Amino acid sequence: MSTVTLRTPPEIQATDEILKRGLWDVTISTALRSEVEFSYVLEEVQNPAEIGLSYWDITTYLDTVESDSKKDAKLDAEGFEILGSIRVHSDSRIDPRVYGAKDSVIYFALRNELKKFAAECAWLTDAYDCDIGEFDVLFTDSDLIRAGSVLELHAPPGYVLKNETFVRLSGIVEEEGQHGLEPAPTGTSQYVYKILLSADITEDNEFAFTITADLPETHHSESRWLVQAVYDEVVVATNDFGFPGFALVGTLPFSVVPELQTPGAQIILRISFSLAAMLRGETYVSLEITAPLGFKFSSGSSCLKSSSTEGSGSVFGGCIGNNNVATLSTTRDILEAGQTVIEMVCVNPDVTPANNFWRLALFLDSDSSLYRNIQTEEGYEINAMEAEFRGNNRLGVRAPGFFTFVPSKEIIGPIQVDICDGIATPKFVSLGLILLQTPPLDSGYALKCTPLYRVGLPEPPECSDQTSLVESVITLFFSNVFIEQEVGFTFAVEVVNPGAPPIPDPDSGSSGNAFGLVVRDREGNTIDANMIIPGMELLNVPLVGFALAWDAVEAQSISRLQVVLKITRDMQPGEVTEIQIEAPQDVGFTAPSNVILSENLPASDVAPVSVAGNRLIIRLNRESESQTLVGTTEMNGLREGTVLITFAVKNPSRLPNANYWILKMFGISMAKNLRCPMRLLALQGRLRELTQ
């Protein structure tokens, strides 16, 4: 009794107070009057460890507690019964624990124990005409929940327990088939789940089981569970509503609408969520937004653009962004129910995340360990524009690289192409329309401003470069360009290939051999992008030179061209079995009979030259020996030196946009005896401006 406090009715006992607290007694100063009922509430009374009926001594004294001033007494007065303690462990849980969930599984972990626990209060009522009161307690005991007892589960309002869903886990044995729902004794619509025990549950015995229930649709003020054991219609053990219940979380339906679905673009993200019931914190309510990996939220005030609930003013004032997680806090201590709309600033990932799900969660103040509402929804797709890279696939070579992209909308005006090489985030300038990001610096690629390439444009672009320890940036500015919707646009830069194949990154899954291309308007706003344009498969191929020469060029006329190849070593027959020359769009090859091959080119004896569309195909010897009427002839493969291929084409009416030629070599894989496409690829050369 050394920790009890006194609560009295204020209208007649306002001056009553505790004079002395002992281990087993308490002394109260009061002014009792004859024939008047007085009430005392003693809070924080600690119940005894033994169970059974309690007995109380109530004695009144005049002035002091000395024996000669004793006025009246009631000894061994029957009090309330001390029951066995059933403790519901805190690791009891429910899955799922969302409001309105159907068929949730509730896991109960319990213990039959006789440890002391604090009662909420003890009521004493008496009517003696005296000044001082004192009382003591006596008990009886017991130590188990007997076989034949019924374990009762009384759920709080809103829970709908499912009949015959009890599943024993450990420490408890039920009579087979003797469990299920029965109407509560109060006669209400609430049901009690009862389990008939076939074995004792002794002191300190832990036991566990599950039942199934539909969860409340909304929050209820009463959430405590009553668990008690009844033997011969008498309650013998209880948790006395001591289990506060489960921390259920509400749903939080939401939608995510991006300004753009462009990879790598900084966008405005519109998030709308619906809250069924108001939330109130001590200081504020927090909203945690978890985007799929790859998204990036800004930090500080730039994270949040605006927010409102049902058209009201600003709801959230603070925002902390950390990669793919943003945490917002309300400007007040409440978040009203209804529809809330917020606009966030974030950066899209380069590709659609593999685990493409968003999560919104609400919690009070800074306690993120206890969510009040939570929801997960599928995210949006990242739509990359169509783009490709064509270049030389020889290791360590320096050659033009051609980028072709197909915008999803029409673009008119000057174009600035920022080409970034390095690990750091690319730098954008105010007039940027296109940004090209190369593979990381340690992949070995480098970009150069010289020479400049016109490709299919009337004049070459302007070029400038910047270099730092972590990146190099070159800028191409095209003064006047019109790019049609769904029509490819091609530009070229000088690319220096690494001396060894790029190494994939096992952490990010990146190949280390891809380019990024961002299309921007003159204000720096993103229009389109593709952040993973595959590079060439780099090989150590025996070709160091590829040149293209031509005679006079006129629109829709016939021109003669010559391809010059520089071979660095002798090759075996079958190592290269076919050479293809691919012309720009609308450039047509004339008849194969117009093709002249240098004598050192080991062309096939059967149909060595053919034309298929805009491709000229030259077939080489596949075998080291050839059987003829006069015997066996030894055949050679490509030899070290210079190879010439001369042919004629018909020019188009206007200069192609993708004005470049492609040379491909195919060979036989000796390991698999398969034809290997793209065995060698080199690109270079363009037609001069056509004259009318």
LINLINFEN-V938497 format. One line per field, one symbol per residue. ss: DSSP state (2 for helix, 1 for strand, 0 for the rest). Layout:
ss->???
//
This chain:
ss->00001110022220001111100001111000000001111110010000011111111110000022211111111111110111110000111001000001111111111000010011111100000111001100000110000111110000011000001111000111111111100000001111111000110011111111110000000000111111100111110000100000110001111100000001111111111000110000111111000001100222211111100000011111110011111100011001111111111000000000111111110000000011111100000001111100010001111111110000111111111111000000000001111000222001110000000000000111111000111111111111100001111111110000000000000000011111110000011111111100001000111111110001000111111111100000100101111100000110022201100000100000111100111111000011110011110000001111111111000000000001111111100001111111111000000010
//
